[in-house]
Amino acid sequence: MVLPVPHLPTNYAEWRHCITVECGIALTQAYIAQRLRALDDASDYSTQRLIAIYGRRHHQAAIAWFQQAAAELFRQEAR
């Protein structure tokens, strides 16, 4: 049985929609920090799987998108 390949986000807007709408995950400060720690840890199983399946380019993009989400959250909280 062959599973369909999901559409991978190619930019921040697509990634944010995927996380918050399709997956229903709130981009909270705690969640963003946890994911950034995991993505920065080469021994983390989920990070290893992400790189194995989607490649290093997508891994680096995911880090950048989480960092952008953190910056947006910081700006919102500073208001």
Sine and cosine of phi, psi and omega as CSV:
sin_phi,cos_phi,sin_psi,cos_psi,sin_omega,cos_omega
0.00,0.00,0.75,-0.66,0.01,-1.00
-0.96,-0.28,0.82,-0.57,0.03,-1.00
-1.00,0.04,0.58,-0.81,0.05,-1.00
-0.92,0.39,0.59,-0.81,0.04,-1.00
-0.99,0.15,0.82,-0.57,0.00,-1.00
-0.93,0.36,0.46,-0.89,0.08,-1.00
-0.93,0.37,0.80,-0.60,0.06,-1.00
-1.00,-0.02,0.71,-0.70,0.07,-1.00
-0.87,0.49,0.60,-0.80,0.02,-1.00
-0.91,-0.40,-0.07,1.00,0.03,-1.00
-0.47,-0.88,0.11,-0.99,-0.08,-1.00
-0.88,0.48,-0.69,0.73,-0.03,-1.00
-0.88,0.48,-0.70,0.72,0.03,-1.00
-0.90,0.44,-0.68,0.73,-0.01,-1.00
-0.89,0.45,-0.72,0.69,-0.01,-1.00
-0.88,0.48,-0.67,0.74,0.05,-1.00
-0.88,0.48,-0.70,0.71,0.01,-1.00
-0.86,0.52,-0.73,0.68,-0.04,-1.00
-0.93,0.36,-0.78,0.63,-0.17,-0.99
-0.99,0.10,-0.56,0.83,-0.07,-1.00
-0.99,-0.13,-0.86,0.52,-0.07,-1.00
-0.93,0.37,-0.62,0.79,-0.01,-1.00
-1.00,-0.10,-0.29,0.96,0.02,-1.00
0.93,0.37,0.50,0.87,-0.02,-1.00
-0.98,-0.18,0.78,-0.62,0.06,-1.00
-0.98,0.19,0.75,-0.67,0.04,-1.00
-1.00,0.07,0.97,0.23,0.02,-1.00
-1.00,0.07,0.27,-0.96,0.04,-1.00
-0.85,0.53,-0.68,0.73,-0.03,-1.00
-0.91,0.41,-0.69,0.72,-0.02,-1.00
-0.91,0.42,-0.71,0.71,0.00,-1.00
-0.87,0.49,-0.71,0.70,0.00,-1.00
-0.89,0.47,-0.67,0.74,0.00,-1.00
-0.89,0.45,-0.70,0.71,-0.02,-1.00
-0.93,0.38,-0.63,0.77,0.03,-1.00
-0.90,0.43,-0.63,0.78,0.07,-1.00
-0.88,0.48,-0.71,0.70,-0.01,-1.00
-0.90,0.43,-0.70,0.71,-0.03,-1.00
-0.92,0.40,-0.40,0.92,0.03,-1.00
-1.00,0.04,-0.08,1.00,-0.07,-1.00
-0.96,-0.28,0.97,-0.26,-0.02,-1.00
-0.89,0.45,-0.31,0.95,0.01,-1.00
-1.00,-0.02,-0.09,1.00,0.01,-1.00
-0.95,0.32,0.77,-0.63,-0.07,-1.00
-0.87,0.49,-0.70,0.72,-0.03,-1.00
-0.91,0.42,-0.56,0.83,0.05,-1.00
-0.94,0.35,-0.67,0.74,0.05,-1.00
-0.86,0.50,-0.68,0.73,0.00,-1.00
-0.92,0.40,-0.69,0.73,0.00,-1.00
-0.85,0.53,-0.72,0.69,-0.01,-1.00
-0.92,0.40,-0.67,0.74,-0.02,-1.00
-0.89,0.45,-0.63,0.78,-0.07,-1.00
-1.00,0.08,-0.71,0.71,-0.14,-0.99
-0.95,-0.32,-0.21,0.98,0.06,-1.00
1.00,-0.07,0.28,-0.96,-0.04,-1.00
-0.92,0.38,-0.53,0.85,0.00,-1.00
-0.89,0.46,-0.69,0.72,0.02,-1.00
-0.93,0.37,-0.60,0.80,0.06,-1.00
-0.85,0.53,-0.75,0.66,0.01,-1.00
-0.91,0.42,-0.60,0.80,0.05,-1.00
-0.90,0.43,-0.67,0.74,0.01,-1.00
-0.88,0.48,-0.66,0.75,0.05,-1.00
-0.87,0.49,-0.73,0.68,-0.01,-1.00
-0.88,0.47,-0.64,0.77,-0.01,-1.00
-0.93,0.37,-0.64,0.77,0.06,-1.00
-0.91,0.41,-0.62,0.78,0.05,-1.00
-0.90,0.43,-0.64,0.77,0.05,-1.00
-0.91,0.42,-0.66,0.75,0.04,-1.00
-0.89,0.46,-0.63,0.77,0.03,-1.00
-0.90,0.44,-0.67,0.74,0.01,-1.00
-0.91,0.42,-0.66,0.75,0.05,-1.00
-0.89,0.46,-0.69,0.72,0.00,-1.00
-0.89,0.46,-0.67,0.75,0.04,-1.00
-0.87,0.50,-0.71,0.70,-0.01,-1.00
-0.90,0.44,-0.63,0.77,0.02,-1.00
-0.91,0.41,-0.65,0.76,-0.02,-1.00
-0.95,0.30,-0.41,0.91,-0.02,-1.00
-0.97,0.23,-0.24,0.97,-0.03,-1.00
-0.96,0.26,0.00,0.00,0.00,0.00
